[in-house]
Amino acid sequence: MAGEIAIDARGVWKVFGARAKEALQAIRNEGLSKAEVRDRFDCVVGVADANFQIRQGELFCVMGLSGSGKSTLVRHVNRLLEPTDGHIFIDGDDVMGLNDAELRDLRNRRVAMVFQNFGLMPHRTVRDNVAMPLEIRGTGKARRWEEADRVLEMVDLCGWEDKYAHELSGGMQQRVGLARAIASDPEILLMDEPFSALDPLIRKQLQDQFMDLSRKLGKTTMFITHDLDEAIRIGHRIAIMKDGRIVQIGTPEEIILNPADDYVADFVAGISKLNLILAHSVMQPVAEFEALHGAVPADANAARPDMDLGDLMNLAIEGHGIVAVRDDHATVGVINRASLLRAIQSSQA
């Protein structure tokens, strides 16, 4: 994953209501709660002082319950909503400073969005729905149909090009929405709970397909979800929101193993940690192991530093209880039965 920043949000606030500016000033001066803002100003705090950065090529999940502000937040990135205060930069460009023409160009060329409700045009065929962003750009019919067919193949919808939305299942319609976003070849994908309305099996299949596409295309993605399992499964990092505020940002491993407060701890309480504790976090340095136990056995099973506990247990069972953690063919650490058992025990805590 590239290290440069694709999206940089700084102090973003969204207060809904006629007295939004006045309410925000009172929040800053008096530290008003969300309920106090509602009662005193008849305003609703949607997003409160959000700060985050998303790296190029990163899949960044924003997770929270209904009303937490996650969908409100993502709509500021392409300015479907105007913030009450704050700034969002895309590749260094201040989105809040764009004029109407620049904003249209941002939405049509640089940032694409996939919605929960599919958003397909019922009078257009699948191919025409997918090609619509290119049509808006003025691309010729032959070229945009060629591109539409290419991305429809990517999402396994060959043979459905001439069908209409009502002829497709929900999962297929969402794949059309994803194909439409990809067809415009944007730098950034914004995905607002795209799979939440689907049955669990179809949802998992689309998650798998999306993760595969994400790896191939390397698009920077801001993915909104209310499902922590989904966020953990697909996200490089996760931001957890409550009452409009981001309460913690971290990798799935960091979120699960080190929750920032009781709210996050309650969220992660039922999540298995077996696939989150990785070899590099439980291994013993080679020198330390050899000082206590002698040389690392030459026939010890090898593990990668990013292998999780489930895989490590299988390696330990298959071998003689010692696993050599190797990175680029060099042994960087050792895991024996004792350290593996301690890690398993901590995963159940």
BELSUL-V52751 format. One line per field, one symbol per residue. phi: phi as a letter, one per 30 degrees, with the letter a starting at -180 (. if undefined). burial: b if it has 9 or more other ideal C-beta (glycine too) atoms within 8 Angstrom, else e. Layout:
phi=???
burial=???
This chain:
phi=.dcddcbbcbhdbbcckdceddddddeddcidddddddddchbcdcbbhdbabbddidccccbadeidjddddddddchdbcddajbbcchiddddcddedddddedcccbcbccdciiddddcdedddddeeddddjddedddddddddddddcibdjcecdcedccdeddddddddddddedhddbccbchdcddcdeddddddeddddddddddiddbcccaccdeddddcddbbcccbhicdcabadedddddbddaddddddcecddceccdceddbdceedddddcbjddedcddcbddcdcdeddddddddccjcccdbbhicdcabbceddddddddddcd
burial=eeeebbbbbbbbbbbebebbeebbebbeeeebebeebbebbebbbbbbbbebebbbbbbbbbbbeeebbbbbbbbbbbbeeebbebbbbbeeeebbebeeeebebbbbebbbbbbeebebeeebbbbbbbbbbbbebebeeebbbebbbebbbbbebeebbeebbeebebbbbbbbbbbbbbbbebbbbbbbbbbbebeeebbebbbebbbebbeeeebbbbbbbbebebbbebbebbbbbbbbbbbbebebbebbeebeeebbbebbeebebbebbbbbebbbebeebbeeeeebeeebbebbbebbbebbbebbeebeebbbbbeeeebbbbbbeebbebbbebbee
